[in-house]
Amino acid sequence: MIIEQIPVGRMAVFCYLIAEREGGDAILIDPASDFDKISEYITRYKLKLKKIVNTHGHFDHTSGNSYFCKMTGAGLMIHEYDYGFLKTKINRFASFIKGGRCRNTDVTLLRDNDTFTLGGLILKVIHTPGHTRGSICILCEDNLFTGDTLFTEGRGRTDFPGSSEPDMIESIKSRILTLPDDTKIWPGHHYGRFPVSTVGEQKKYYFG
């Protein structure tokens, strides 16, 4: 299994490139900037980009959608509650500036417990509202891509319109920290000392 954690942009965003094997199909999670860097990884592994997944709808995680959809023909996946973000002025402006206009993108609206495949891999959607109503994590084998729900030392902000502190705490405690301790946490930003954590480590952080 290929997992490339790619730091992009000025906001310490992590974009993820995932594939079962070299030369196979791939997905991108949260492409936001530094498109040449991301493209180099796709070329290095001879991958065919099939889907772009947004863990939530904020522009710092979605501004590369248009670029990669247009360049590769990949479809887009986002939770149904956050689809409206893609139509806001700031998101449309950021996507246009970085990737130009992209029409007729195939968009799949995700819901909790949805699954999709990537070669022989099965990826599962875990709805984790809090940072936004439609925030999600993506579980693939023992890897959890947490977006702005959970970082390696902290969690996403809940002072935005549509955010909820109680929902965030409930999502982390009941939807993430109930997973096996060795589940790897791959966050949406590099805001901690370490780029990767585990559920077991995060239990210590939250439950002391």
C-alpha positions in Angstrom: 0.0 0.0 0.0 1.3 3.5 -0.9 0.6 6.4 1.4 2.4 9.7 0.7 1.8 12.5 3.2 2.5 15.7 1.3 2.8 19.0 3.1 1.3 21.7 0.9 0.7 25.5 1.0 1.3 28.1 3.7 -1.2 26.6 6.2 0.7 23.4 6.9 -1.9 21.3 5.1 -1.3 17.6 4.6 -2.5 16.2 1.3 -2.5 12.4 1.0 -1.9 10.3 -2.1 -3.1 6.7 -1.6 -2.8 3.7 -3.8 -2.8 -0.1 -3.4 0.3 -0.5 -5.6 2.6 1.2 -8.1 1.0 1.6 -11.5 -2.5 1.3 -10.0 -5.4 3.6 -9.3 -5.1 6.3 -6.7 -7.0 8.9 -4.7 -6.0 12.3 -3.4 -7.2 13.5 -0.1 -7.4 17.3 0.3 -5.3 18.7 -2.5 -4.8 22.4 -1.7 -1.6 23.7 -3.3 1.9 22.8 -4.6 0.4 20.9 -7.5 3.8 20.2 -9.1 4.9 18.5 -6.0 1.8 16.3 -5.8 2.0 15.5 -9.5 5.6 14.4 -9.1 4.4 11.7 -6.7 1.7 10.6 -9.0 4.2 10.3 -11.9 6.8 8.6 -9.7 4.5 5.7 -8.9 2.9 5.7 -12.4 -0.6 6.1 -10.8 -3.9 6.8 -12.4 -5.8 9.3 -10.3 -9.5 8.3 -10.0 -10.9 10.2 -7.1 -10.4 13.3 -5.0 -11.8 13.2 -1.5 -12.3 16.3 0.6 -12.4 15.7 4.4 -14.4 18.9 4.7 -15.3 21.9 2.6 -12.9 24.7 3.7 -10.9 26.2 0.9 -7.5 25.3 2.4 -8.4 21.7 1.7 -10.4 22.0 -1.5 -8.6 24.6 -3.7 -6.9 22.0 -5.8 -10.1 20.2 -6.8 -10.5 22.0 -10.1 -6.9 21.6 -11.1 -6.7 17.8 -10.5 -10.2 17.1 -11.8 -9.3 19.0 -15.0 -5.9 17.5 -15.4 -6.8 13.9 -14.7 -10.6 13.5 -15.1 -10.8 12.3 -11.5 -14.2 12.5 -9.8 -14.8 14.4 -6.5 -16.1 13.0 -3.2 -17.3 15.1 -0.3 -19.9 14.7 2.5 -23.4 15.8 1.5 -23.5 18.4 4.4 -20.3 20.2 3.1 -21.1 20.2 -0.6 -22.4 23.7 -0.3 -19.0 25.0 0.7 -17.8 24.3 -2.8 -20.2 26.9 -4.1 -19.2 29.7 -1.8 -17.4 32.7 -3.3 -14.1 32.1 -1.4 -14.0 28.4 -2.4 -14.8 29.2 -6.0 -12.3 32.0 -6.2 -9.5 29.9 -4.6 -10.2 27.0 -7.0 -10.3 29.2 -10.0 -7.1 31.0 -9.2 -5.2 27.8 -8.6 -6.8 25.5 -11.2 -9.0 27.5 -13.6 -12.5 26.7 -14.5 -13.5 23.0 -14.4 -16.9 21.9 -15.6 -18.9 18.7 -15.5 -16.9 17.2 -12.6 -18.4 13.9 -11.4 -19.3 14.6 -7.7 -20.2 11.8 -5.2 -22.0 13.0 -2.1 -20.8 10.9 0.9 -22.7 9.7 4.0 -21.6 8.0 7.2 -20.5 4.4 6.7 -20.2 4.7 2.9 -17.5 2.6 1.4 -15.6 2.7 -1.8 -12.8 0.7 -3.3 -9.3 1.4 -4.6 -8.0 -1.7 -6.2 -8.2 -4.3 -3.5 -8.4 -1.7 -0.7 -11.7 -0.8 1.0 -12.1 2.8 2.3 -14.8 3.7 4.8 -16.3 7.1 5.5 -16.7 8.0 9.2 -18.8 11.1 9.7 -17.2 13.3 12.4 -19.1 16.6 12.7 -17.6 19.4 14.7 -15.2 21.4 12.7 -17.9 21.5 10.0 -21.2 19.6 9.8 -19.9 17.4 7.0 -16.4 16.7 8.3 -15.3 13.1 7.7 -12.5 10.8 8.4 -11.4 8.1 5.9 -10.5 4.6 7.3 -8.3 2.3 5.2 -7.1 -0.8 6.9 -5.3 0.5 10.0 -5.0 4.1 8.7 -7.3 6.9 9.6 -7.1 10.2 7.6 -8.7 12.7 10.1 -8.8 16.0 8.2 -9.4 18.8 10.7 -11.2 16.7 13.2 -8.1 15.4 15.0 -4.4 16.5 14.8 -1.5 14.7 16.5 -1.6 17.2 19.3 -4.9 18.9 19.3 -8.1 19.2 17.1 -9.7 21.5 14.6 -11.3 24.8 15.5 -14.9 25.0 16.4 -15.4 28.8 16.3 -16.5 28.9 12.6 -20.1 29.2 11.5 -21.6 25.7 11.5 -18.9 24.4 13.9 -19.9 22.7 17.2 -17.6 22.1 20.2 -19.9 19.4 21.7 -20.2 17.6 18.3 -16.4 17.7 18.0 -15.8 16.1 21.4 -18.4 13.5 20.7 -16.9 12.7 17.3 -13.4 12.3 18.7 -14.4 10.2 21.7 -17.0 8.0 20.2 -16.0 7.7 16.5 -12.2 7.8 16.6 -10.9 6.8 20.0 -13.1 3.7 19.9 -11.0 2.3 17.1 -8.1 -0.1 17.8 -5.1 1.5 19.6 -2.7 0.8 16.7 -4.8 2.7 14.2 -2.6 5.3 12.6 -3.8 8.9 12.7 -2.9 10.9 9.6 -4.0 14.6 10.3 -5.1 17.3 8.0 -2.4 19.8 9.2 1.1 19.6 10.6 0.2 21.4 13.9 1.9 19.0 16.3 5.5 17.9 16.9 4.9 14.7 15.0 3.2 14.2 11.6 1.6 10.9 12.5 0.0 9.5 15.7 -2.0 6.5 16.8 -5.4 6.1 18.5 -3.6 4.7 21.6 -1.5 7.9 21.9 -4.5 10.1 21.4 -6.4 8.3 24.2 -3.6 9.3 26.6 -3.9 12.9 25.3 -7.7 13.0 25.8 -8.2 10.7 28.8 -4.8 11.3 30.5 
